[in-house]
Amino acid sequence: MESSTRPFTLFYTVFLILTCRYARGEDALDCPADGRTWLTFGLNCYHFVHGEEDVAKSYTIENAKEMCKGYELLTVKSAEENDFIVKYSPFVWKGKMNVWLGMYYDSDEDVFKWHDDNSVLRYNNWEDGGYDDTDLPLMDTCVALHSNTGKWENISCADEPENGVVCQTKALWTPPPKNSPLLSALVIISVVLILVVSAVVWFLHQRNSPGSSILNLIEYHPPFRSPSTDQTCLVEAEEIEEMP
């Protein structure tokens, strides 16, 4: 019975998940409408700063922060996000670019942290040797991502202006409109599917378990009737014979 109902259960589960996702507006994510070209990946928006045609635009770290004012410099917290930057970079810049990463060195804890939330790095993609393989003083060390390999490198914050810029911000959640006809239709269909699937599961269960038929669950109790005259006489006769 379990194998028979599995397709129905799987179909209903998938449909219900999609309905809930739409109802919560999980896919209604928007990027800032500031005239820039923003790309979405995951729950974030990214703006790749373009240069002139065939000319890569370069900024110092301070210039880069000014360009992304109100947002953050690129923050990479997963391998998938790192790959996204590498794959899209050739559509923006020709050749290798070093993209500023929005991190800083915390001398109190002796670790690099992200500017956006001051969190310690959970993911990294350093070149061989790691973050401490440098002759630069850590307080003057910034980090860039190589657009052709995705590897991270320590560079000087003051002496390296030839780097690309990617601004980043959280995507804006836009709730679905109230009284949406599509949402109402999905809710109604979901309820109908619940009833249909429940009926199918019950029917298959009954078919595979004949002893548990609904007819057997209903016991018949005849209505109470007074005994006939003959039955009354027989009972009285038995009682008299039993008397000593």
Phi, psi and omega in degrees: 000323180299316180293330181288324183269352183301315179300321180293317180297317180296314180299314182295320180298314179298315181297318182294321178298315180297321179296316181294322179298317178293319182297325179275351179072029183296332182266358181270073181249131181237152176258164181304140178261070183246016179089352179271164175267114181248142175246144177259142171210121185065233180255016184240162174241144184228136174240115176273117183287116182275148173260190175294165182303127179064010180233121179285136180272136183240144181219150167284172180297324180290319176299319181297318179297322179292321179297327182259021182305132184093347178232199179237156168288163185310128177238120185246113186241014177201160178295325180295319178293321178298316179295323178301316180296316181296318184287329182271336184306319180298339177283347183251311184241144174267131180082186184284136174230148174257116186262127179300136172255140183278066178228165179215162180265124178265105184291334180292322182254356178058045179215159171273144179227159176276141180293325190296322181223011180058028180271151177286149181297125173261331177237143174210163180216052183295152170294167180308131180111337177081184186289337183268005179273073182205152176265358180283145172295131186301330179291340179249026183252126172248174184231137178234149178257126177285120186292340182269335182242337184083359180283153180257144181222141173285131176222166179286135178290334186261329190255008184235089180271351186272067181224145178281167183231134172231120176270152184217146175205163177288140177292148180271131179274126178246113181294150178295150181298143178293151180058032179293128179301321181293318179296317179298318180296319180296320179295316180297314179298322179298316179296316179299318179297322177303313181294317182295313181296319178299318179295318180296316179298317179297316181298315180295323178294317180294322180294325181270353178228075184299331182290345182252027180302150180298335179293329180282345181278347182254111179271138180267125177240112181296151180294151181291132178229145178289144180294152179286171181297318180298318181295324180294318180298317180298319181294317180296321181296318180296321181293324180291319179296331182279344181289141181289000000 
